[in-house]
Amino acid sequence: MEIGSMIDAIEKAVNNAQDLGAHADDKLGLGIIGGIGQFSANASADKDGVAQAESHYGVVTLDKGGKITSSIIDASQSSVTFSAEGIITSDLSGADFKTKVELGDAYDMKKASSIGKEWYEQAKAFSDYIKGKTVADVKGIALDDSSKPTSDDLKSSVTVSIGEFLTAIDKAGAAAK
């Protein structure tokens, strides 16, 4: 069995570790949701198609009372092009599919943000906001028709759609052990 990618993943996790408030006796949960991205398109004789996978990742730690002591939110949008015959036309050699947090400022959303914050900054602000709340509290966060938060205290730091955040946190809370 090839374990190189597993070792790489462990090394990456260790290098990115940070104290976010979890305690040794907290429960840990991971929630992942995925789907077909908005930029997916069929191939034609004249143009390659695009298969875009979107995933959202939510991690929470919960104390004995069920309150969130730490959380991480991330997402990825990975695209691969293909011909009308179904042959992959993307160059996958050395492909480095990064999450939005890994992309950092290179995700380049800041200029479109009404608060001048990049995606990873807003995800961090959301994680900070839900600390001390229960998963039920998080599921109850009010959203508008675009899945954006409506409360002034949250929308002052988070203007992206957070419906997937709520679903990922719900799954993470349900999976916490």
C-alpha positions in Angstrom: 0.0 0.0 0.0 1.3 3.4 -1.0 1.4 5.7 2.1 3.2 8.8 0.8 0.0 10.8 0.4 -1.0 9.9 4.0 2.3 11.0 5.4 2.0 14.2 3.4 -1.5 14.8 4.9 -0.3 14.2 8.4 2.7 16.5 7.9 0.5 19.2 6.5 -1.9 18.8 9.5 0.9 19.1 12.0 2.4 22.2 10.2 -1.0 23.9 10.2 -2.0 23.0 13.8 -3.1 25.9 15.9 -4.7 26.4 19.3 -8.3 27.4 18.6 -9.7 26.7 22.1 -10.3 23.0 22.1 -9.7 21.0 25.3 -8.4 17.5 25.7 -11.8 16.1 26.9 -13.8 17.8 24.1 -15.5 15.7 21.4 -14.3 16.2 17.8 -16.5 16.1 14.7 -16.0 16.6 11.0 -18.8 17.4 8.5 -18.3 17.4 4.8 -20.9 18.3 2.1 -20.3 18.3 -1.6 -21.9 18.9 -4.9 -21.6 19.9 -8.5 -20.2 23.4 -8.8 -22.0 26.3 -10.5 -19.3 26.5 -13.3 -19.8 22.8 -14.5 -20.8 22.6 -18.1 -21.3 20.0 -20.8 -18.7 19.6 -23.5 -19.6 20.2 -27.2 -17.8 19.7 -30.4 -16.4 23.3 -30.2 -15.7 23.6 -26.5 -14.4 21.4 -23.6 -16.8 20.8 -20.7 -16.0 21.5 -17.1 -16.6 19.3 -14.1 -16.4 21.4 -11.0 -16.7 19.8 -7.6 -17.6 22.0 -4.6 -17.0 20.8 -1.1 -17.5 22.5 2.3 -15.7 21.2 5.4 -16.7 21.9 9.0 -14.8 20.8 12.1 -16.0 21.4 15.6 -15.0 20.5 19.1 -17.7 20.3 21.7 -17.5 20.5 25.5 -19.5 18.3 27.8 -22.4 20.8 27.7 -22.5 20.6 23.9 -21.0 24.1 23.4 -18.6 24.7 20.5 -15.1 25.3 21.9 -13.4 25.6 18.5 -14.2 25.3 14.8 -12.7 25.4 11.4 -14.6 26.1 8.1 -13.1 25.6 4.7 -14.2 24.9 1.1 -12.9 23.9 -2.2 -13.9 24.3 -5.8 -11.9 22.0 -8.1 -12.4 22.0 -11.8 -11.3 19.5 -14.5 -12.0 20.0 -18.2 -13.0 17.2 -20.6 -13.7 16.7 -24.3 -17.0 15.8 -25.9 -15.6 12.2 -26.0 -15.2 12.3 -22.2 -11.4 12.5 -22.2 -9.9 14.7 -19.5 -8.1 17.6 -21.2 -6.8 19.3 -18.0 -3.2 18.8 -17.2 -3.4 16.9 -13.9 0.4 16.2 -13.6 1.4 18.0 -10.5 -2.0 19.5 -10.0 -2.3 21.2 -6.6 -6.0 21.5 -5.8 -6.1 24.0 -2.9 -8.9 24.9 -0.5 -10.1 28.5 -0.2 -8.3 28.8 3.1 -5.1 27.5 1.5 -5.5 30.0 -1.4 -5.7 32.8 1.1 -5.5 36.2 -0.6 -5.0 34.4 -4.0 -8.7 33.4 -3.9 -9.2 37.1 -4.7 -12.6 37.8 -3.3 -11.7 40.8 -1.3 -12.5 43.3 -4.0 -16.0 41.8 -4.3 -16.6 41.9 -0.6 -18.6 44.8 0.8 -16.6 44.6 4.0 -13.2 44.2 2.2 -12.5 40.8 3.7 -11.2 37.7 1.9 -13.1 34.4 2.0 -10.7 32.8 4.6 -11.1 35.9 6.8 -14.9 35.6 6.7 -14.7 31.8 7.4 -12.5 32.5 10.5 -14.9 35.3 11.6 -17.8 32.8 11.4 -15.8 30.2 13.3 -15.1 32.8 16.0 -18.8 33.8 16.1 -20.1 30.3 16.7 -17.6 29.6 19.6 -19.6 29.1 22.8 -22.8 28.3 20.9 -24.5 24.9 20.6 -24.9 23.3 17.2 -28.7 24.0 17.5 -27.9 27.7 18.0 -25.8 27.6 14.9 -28.5 25.9 12.9 -30.8 28.6 14.0 -28.8 31.5 12.5 -31.1 33.6 10.4 -30.3 33.7 6.7 -31.7 35.7 3.8 -32.7 34.2 0.4 -29.1 34.1 -0.7 -28.1 32.1 2.5 -26.3 35.2 3.9 -26.6 36.1 7.6 -29.2 38.7 8.5 -28.1 39.6 12.0 -26.0 42.8 12.2 -23.4 41.3 14.5 -22.6 38.5 12.1 -23.0 40.3 8.7 -20.5 42.9 9.9 -17.8 40.3 9.5 -19.4 37.7 7.2 -21.0 38.6 3.9 -20.6 35.3 2.0 -23.4 32.7 1.8 -23.2 30.5 4.9 -25.9 27.9 4.3 -23.2 25.3 3.6 -21.3 26.3 6.7 -24.4 25.6 8.8 -24.9 22.2 7.2 -21.3 21.2 7.6 -21.3 22.3 11.3 -24.5 20.4 11.8 -22.9 17.2 10.4 -19.7 17.8 12.4 -21.7 18.1 15.6 -23.7 14.9 14.8 -20.4 13.1 14.1 -18.6 14.4 17.2 -17.1 11.6 19.4 
